[in-house]
Amino acid sequence: MRLKNCHNFQDFRTLARKRLPGPIFNYIDGAADDEITYRRNTASFDECDLVPNVLSDVKDIDMSVTVMGQKLDMPIYCSPTALQRLFHHEGEYAVAAAAEKFGTMFGVSSLGTVSLKEIREKHSNPQVYQFYFHKDRGLNRAMMESAKEAGVEVMMLTVDSITGGNRERDLRTGFSIPFKLTLNGMLQFISKPMWGINYVTHAKFSLPQLESHVDMSGGAMSIGRYFTDMLDPSMTWNDVEKMVKFWDGQFCLKGIMSVDDAKKAVDIGCTGIILSNHGGRQLDGSRSPFDQLAEIVDAVGDKIDVIMDSGVQRGTHVLKALSLGAKAVGGGRFYLFPLAAAGQKGVERALGLMRAEIERDMRLMGCKSVEDLSCRNLKFR
């Protein structure tokens, strides 16, 4: 299969599988335990049907949205994800450039493989910094200060990852940071020589956000110690409130799933929340964000920007989320598989297909703009 023959999420996934070593493909594709929540995230969109209107003069379509103070030309953005240099040697540079071309937001993770400052200097589209909470409060502050200096618009704190999910695919292949590959995992790397050639002939793999604040002299083992020794499972709402006040700008929490937590996010001054279960990679058996969306929008949608991610594969999924009151939709795998398949060209094709789907589907729905979408456009089964 070639890139030009990729027309949807599954096509990109198939091409990525052909080009990536098995352990890396399964790191992207896998989820926690029995992967029930991973499958449910997408299946949940099938529980309701779109109800279109007709004869509405839909010659001109405006799919732009404003979320957390950022104007986006399309209502879906590229969520921050870790280790992108492993998936393709262009990594975050490819994602940022593609997102800028389509006028949407992208993110860089604490485990990103480019520096916040360097990528901010190259691209002007809205940028999110996704980070984790550390035992060292001074380190949290220092990382936020670095993001401020880089010109990052939105701070995103992940709150559903105080411990890692049970990702059994990674255990079987030995995929980890640092690598501890099983024999089968090593053989799968050998079977994809072009990935290895690209990996060793381009920029050296690094994690600049960590190198700026963490002693990396121990090499790969330092990364392992970062996860086991530095992240803080005792994080509380009081801790996060202090961070929100210190940042004094657009601050969102990623991983909110309950009405009570959504209300607490409003109370401590957050400007956005992202309904997410980490793509099914943390707590298997949990609800899907789409299943929770209407209830949370009803509770706090007039006080805070409600966003959702996890499971989004189609333009109709985006329209269903917007109809229930989401201000925008984030996605990870929807651009990671294209990135792995073809770098920047792959991400651009994925975003182009998504934009075309949203525009076409808005016309078919009889909606000129995102504001025209409402719960009246949905019928639950």
Residue pairs with C-beta under 8 A, 6 or more apart in sequence:
1 11
1 14
1 15
1 18
2 15
3 15
3 341
3 342
3 345
3 346
3 349
5 11
6 12
6 15
6 338
6 341
6 346
6 349
7 353
8 313
8 314
8 353
9 313
9 314
9 333
9 334
9 337
12 337
12 338
12 341
12 346
12 350
13 29
13 333
13 337
15 337
15 341
15 342
16 25
16 28
16 87
16 336
16 337
16 338
16 340
16 341
17 25
17 29
19 192
19 194
19 195
19 340
19 341
20 28
20 87
20 192
20 195
20 340
21 185
21 188
21 189
21 191
21 192
21 195
21 196
22 173
22 184
22 185
22 188
22 189
22 191
23 170
23 173
23 174
23 175
23 181
23 185
23 188
23 189
24 86
24 87
24 175
24 195
24 340
25 340
26 169
26 170
26 172
26 173
26 175
27 83
27 86
27 167
27 169
27 170
27 175
28 87
28 333
28 336
28 337
28 340
29 169
29 333
30 38
30 167
30 168
30 169
30 170
30 281
31 37
31 38
31 165
31 167
31 279
31 280
31 281
31 284
32 38
32 165
32 166
32 167
32 280
32 281
32 282
32 283
32 284
33 165
33 166
33 168
33 284
33 285
34 284
35 280
35 284
36 280
36 284
36 285
37 277
37 280
37 283
37 284
37 285
37 286
37 288
38 279
38 280
38 281
38 284
38 311
39 280
40 280
40 288
40 311
41 277
41 279
41 280
41 288
41 289
41 290
41 310
41 311
42 311
42 312
42 313
42 317
43 288
43 311
44 288
44 290
44 291
44 311
45 290
45 311
45 314
45 316
45 317
45 320
47 291
47 380
47 381
48 320
48 378
48 379
48 380
48 381
49 378
49 379
49 381
50 316
50 319
50 320
50 323
50 361
50 365
50 377
50 378
51 376
51 377
51 378
51 379
52 364
52 365
52 366
52 377
53 365
53 366
53 367
53 377
54 366
55 366
56 366
56 367
56 368
57 368
58 362
58 363
58 366
58 367
58 368
60 368
61 359
61 362
61 363
61 367
61 368
61 369
62 368
62 369
62 370
63 73
63 74
63 75
63 355
63 358
63 359
63 362
63 369
63 370
64 71
64 72
64 73
64 74
64 75
64 369
64 370
65 71
65 72
65 74
65 75
65 322
65 327
65 328
65 370
66 72
66 327
67 105
67 272
67 305
67 307
67 327
67 328
68 153
68 154
68 250
68 252
68 271
68 272
68 305
69 153
69 154
69 250
69 271
70 105
70 126
70 153
70 154
70 250
71 126
72 103
72 104
72 105
72 126
72 328
73 102
73 103
73 104
74 102
74 103
74 104
74 351
74 354
74 355
74 358
75 318
75 322
75 328
75 329
75 358
75 370
76 104
76 312
76 318
76 328
76 329
76 330
76 331
76 334
76 354
76 358
77 99
77 104
77 105
77 106
77 107
77 126
77 128
77 328
77 329
77 330
77 331
78 95
78 98
78 99
78 104
78 105
78 106
78 107
78 330
78 331
78 332
78 335
78 347
79 107
79 128
79 130
79 309
79 330
79 331
79 332
80 106
80 107
80 108
80 109
80 112
80 128
80 129
80 130
80 156
81 107
81 109
81 332
81 336
82 109
82 110
82 111
82 112
83 111
83 113
83 177
84 91
84 92
84 95
84 112
84 113
84 336
84 339
85 91
85 92
85 113
85 114
85 203
85 205
85 206
86 113
86 199
86 205
87 336
87 339
87 340
88 94
88 198
88 339
88 340
88 342
88 343
88 346
89 198
89 199
89 201
89 202
89 203
89 343
90 339
90 343
90 344
91 113
91 114
91 339
92 106
92 108
92 112
92 113
92 114
92 119
93 114
93 119
93 122
93 344
94 339
94 343
94 344
94 346
94 347
95 106
95 335
95 339
95 344
95 347
96 106
96 119
96 122
96 123
96 125
96 127
97 122
97 123
97 344
98 335
98 344
98 347
98 348
98 351
99 105
99 106
99 123
99 125
99 347
99 351
100 106
100 123
100 124
100 125
101 348
101 351
102 348
102 351
102 352
102 355
103 125
104 125
104 126
104 351
105 125
105 126
105 127
105 128
105 154
106 123
106 125
106 126
106 127
106 128
107 127
107 128
107 129
107 130
107 156
108 114
108 116
108 119
108 127
108 128
108 129
108 130
108 209
109 130
109 131
109 209
110 129
110 130
110 131
110 132
110 143
110 209
110 210
111 207
111 209
111 210
112 207
112 208
112 209
113 205
113 206
113 207
113 208
114 208
115 150
115 208
115 209
115 212
116 127
116 129
116 146
116 147
116 150
116 152
116 208
116 209
117 146
117 149
117 150
118 208
119 127
120 127
120 150
120 151
120 152
126 153
126 154
127 151
127 152
127 153
127 154
128 152
128 153
128 154
128 155
128 156
129 147
129 150
129 152
129 154
129 155
129 156
130 156
130 157
130 158
130 254
131 140
131 143
131 144
131 147
131 155
131 156
131 157
131 158
131 209
132 157
132 158
132 161
132 231
133 140
133 157
133 159
133 162
133 231
133 232
133 235
133 239
133 240
134 140
134 143
134 230
134 231
134 232
135 229
135 230
135 231
135 232
136 230
137 239
139 213
139 214
139 230
140 243
141 246
142 213
143 209
143 213
144 155
144 243
144 246
144 247
146 209
146 212
146 213
147 155
148 247
153 249
153 250
154 249
154 250
154 251
154 252
154 272
155 243
155 247
155 249
155 250
155 251
155 252
156 252
156 253
156 254
156 274
157 240
157 243
157 251
157 252
157 253
157 254
158 254
158 255
158 278
159 235
159 240
159 253
159 254
159 255
159 256
160 254
160 255
160 257
160 276
160 277
160 278
160 282
160 283
161 231
161 255
161 278
161 282
162 231
162 232
162 233
162 235
163 233
164 227
164 282
165 278
165 281
165 282
165 283
165 284
166 284
167 281
169 175
170 176
172 182
172 184
173 181
173 182
173 184
173 185
173 188
174 180
174 181
174 182
174 185
175 181
175 185
176 224
177 220
177 223
177 224
177 227
178 219
178 220
178 221
178 223
178 224
179 220
181 189
189 195
189 196
199 205
207 216
207 223
210 216
210 222
210 223
210 226
214 222
214 226
214 230
215 222
216 222
216 223
218 225
237 264
237 268
240 253
240 268
241 268
241 269
243 251
244 251
244 268
244 269
244 270
245 269
250 271
250 272
251 269
251 270
251 271
251 272
252 270
252 271
252 272
252 273
252 274
252 305
252 307
253 261
253 265
253 270
253 272
253 273
253 274
254 273
254 274
254 276
254 309
255 274
255 276
255 277
255 278
255 282
256 262
256 265
256 273
256 274
256 275
256 276
256 296
257 275
257 276
257 277
257 286
257 287
257 289
257 292
258 292
258 296
259 295
259 296
259 299
259 300
262 273
262 296
262 299
262 300
262 304
262 306
263 299
263 300
265 273
265 300
265 304
266 300
266 303
266 304
270 304
271 304
271 305
272 304
272 305
272 306
272 307
272 327
273 296
273 300
273 304
273 305
273 306
273 307
274 307
274 308
274 309
274 330
275 289
275 292
275 293
275 296
275 306
275 307
275 308
275 309
275 310
275 326
276 289
276 308
276 309
276 310
276 330
277 283
277 286
277 287
277 288
277 289
277 310
278 310
279 309
279 310
279 311
279 332
279 333
280 310
280 311
288 310
288 311
289 308
289 309
289 310
289 311
290 308
290 311
290 317
290 320
290 321
290 324
293 306
293 308
293 321
293 324
293 325
293 326
294 324
294 325
294 375
296 306
297 306
297 324
297 325
297 326
298 325
300 306
301 325
305 327
305 328
306 325
306 326
306 327
307 326
307 327
307 328
307 329
307 330
308 321
308 326
308 329
308 330
309 329
309 330
309 331
309 332
311 317
312 318
312 321
312 329
312 330
312 331
312 334
313 334
314 357
315 354
315 356
315 357
315 358
315 360
315 361
316 357
316 361
317 329
318 329
318 354
318 358
319 358
319 361
319 362
319 365
319 373
319 377
320 378
321 329
322 329
322 370
322 373
323 373
323 374
323 375
323 377
323 378
324 375
324 378
325 375
334 350
334 354
335 347
335 350
335 351
337 346
337 350
338 346
338 347
338 349
338 350
339 346
339 347
340 346
342 349
362 368
362 373
365 373
365 377
366 372
367 373
367 377
